[in-house]
Amino acid sequence: MNNETKTNNRVFLSGTVYAEPKFSHELYGEGFYEFVLEVPRLSEQKDYIPVTISERLSCGVRLTEGEKISFYGQFRSFNKLVGDKSKLMLTVFVRDFATESDSMNPNVAELTGYICKPPMYRTTPFNREICDLLLAVNRAYDKSDYIPCIAWGRNARFVREIAVGQKISVSGRIQSREYNKKLESGECEVRTAYELSVNKIFIEESN
């Protein structure tokens, strides 16, 4: 892993285990488990964030429902076949546990990557400006994570004209958001989206 992939995707989360770990998959003889972490916002709302952890790292760590934990990791994506379609899934991959501190922001994410599709700028019925971005973040072994990001207000205006391929750095928090998806049958299904809610954006200089 080069120096860039060590620093271009950094996450700190502190919260409560909402759903206990369940086996996900095995890779090179090592098992990986998934669970849901409940993370408080500054408001009274909470985010419910999917987390992936290796069995080796979790050995001896209590991950029972209601347990408080803090850790450093990376915001990652992977494709999962759902029916006959490939769906982009998001998870926070745990790299190391941390000592809990009440003074620390419980939800911090910092990413550096490349705009990989044209930004989608829009306004809400209440005239709030929003811009959706998809950021390709390099990972070791020639892999990339594709992370949805959402910018608000002046940040939305700032990024709406950014060209595909531009390298940027963003920081903010990982959020979960429910929305209604209209199916081909005409029925609506409640789904959950995960994304980085951006509070700072920097344009990186081209090499």
N, C-alpha and C positions, 0 to 999 in steps of 0.2 A: 504494500500500500504506500503510494507516494505521499508527499507532504500535503498536496492539494486535497486528496480524498480524505485526509485526516481532519481538515479544517473547514471544508466546504459544506458540511452537513452536521450541525451540532444541535442537540436538543437536551433540555433539562426539564424533567417533569417531577412533580411531587403531588401525591394524592392518595386516594384510598382504593384498594382492590374492590371493584364493584362486581365482577364475575370472575370466579376462580379459573386457573389455567386448565386448558384442555389441549390434548395432543393435536399438533398441526401436521408436522411432517418430519422426515428424517433425511439428513444430508451427511454423507461420508461417515455413517455410523453414529452420528450425534442427533439426538432428538430435540425438536423445537416445540414450544408450547405457546398458546395464545391466551390472553386474558384481557379484560376491560378495566381501565383505570378511570376513576371518577376524579376530575380535577376542578377545583373551585375557580370561578372567575372573580374579578373585583366586584362585580354585581352579585346578586344572590343566585344567579344561574350557574350551571355546572356543565362541563364538557365530559363526554364519555368516549375515551380514546382507546382504540385497539392497540395492544402491545404484544410483541413477540419476544420470547426469551429462550435461550438455550438451556438444556437440562443441566449442563455443567455449571453455568453461571448461577442457576437458581438453586443448586444443591445447598441445603442448610438454611435457605431463606424462607421465611414464612410468607406465603402468598395466599392466605385464606381470606375469605370475604370480610371486609371491614378493616383489614390490616393497612396501616399507613406506610408508604414506601416513597423513596426518592431515588432517582437514577439519571445517568447521562446516556444518551443514545443517538440514533439517527432516524430521520423520517424517511421511510422507504416505500416503494411501490412494487407491486407484482401483478401479473396477469393471471386471472383465474377463469376457467371455463365454466360458465353458468348456462346450462342448457346447450344451445348451439352457438352461443356468443361469448366472446372474450371480454371480461370485465376488469377494469383497473381497480385493484384493491390497495388500500393504504394501511400502514402500521408503523409504530415506533419500535425500532429494534434496540433492545437494551444492550449496552456495552459495558456499563460499570455502575454499581450502586453508589449512592452518595449519602452523606450524613444529612438528616433533615434539619432545616433551619427556617424558623418562622419569618426571618427577615428577607428570605429569597423569594423572588417571583416564582410561583409554582409551575409556570408554563412559559418556557422561552425556547424559541427555535431560530436558528441562523443558517441561511442557505445561500450558496453561490452557485449559479448555473446559467443556462442559456434559454432565452425565450424560444419555444419550439412550435408555437402557433400564434396567429395574430391575436393580440389582446381584444377582449370583448367588453366594450364600454357601454353602460346603460344607466338609466336613472329609474329610481323607484317611483311609485305613485305619490310619494311624499317628497319628491325631488332630491332624494339622496343619491349621490353619484357613486357608482360601483364599477370596477374593472376587474375582469377575470383574466388570470394569466396561467399558463402551463409552463413550468420550469423544469428543464432537463438538468439533473444534478449528477455529475460523474461519480462513479463508484469504482472500487478496485476491480481488477480482472476485466476491464473494458465493458463494464456494465453501467447503466444509468438508471436513476430513479426519476419518475415523472410526477412532479408534485403540483397539484392545483393550488393557486394562491389567489387571494381576493384583496384588492386595495380599495380604499374608501376616500371620498372627498378629494382634497388636493392631490393625494397620492394617486387616485384614480385618473385624474386629469393629466398627471405627470407621465404615467406609463401607457396611456392609451395609444400613443403614436410610436412606441418602441418597436423597432424592426425585429422580425424573426432572425435569430442567430446572435442577437446582442447579449453580451454577458452582463449579468446584474447580481447584486447581493441584496438580500432582503432579510429582515428580522421581524419577529412578531410572536404570535401564539398559535398553537394548533387548536382548531375548534371543530366541534361536531355540530351538524345542522340538519334538522329534519325538513323534508320537502315532499310534495305530492307529485308522483310520477304517473302520467296518464298512459295506460296500457293500450295495446292494439284493440282490446275488447271494448274500450271506452271507459273502463273502470279506472279508479285512481288508487295507487298504492303508496303508502307512506314509506319513504326510504331515508337513509342517513348519509349525508355527505361529510367528508373530512377534508380540511383545507388549512392552509396557513393564512391567518388573518394578518395582513401586513401593517406594521406601523412605521417602518423605516425602509427606504430604498436607496441604493447607490448604483450608479452606472459605472461599470468597470471599464478601464481603458483596454483597447485591443492590443494584442501583442504585435 
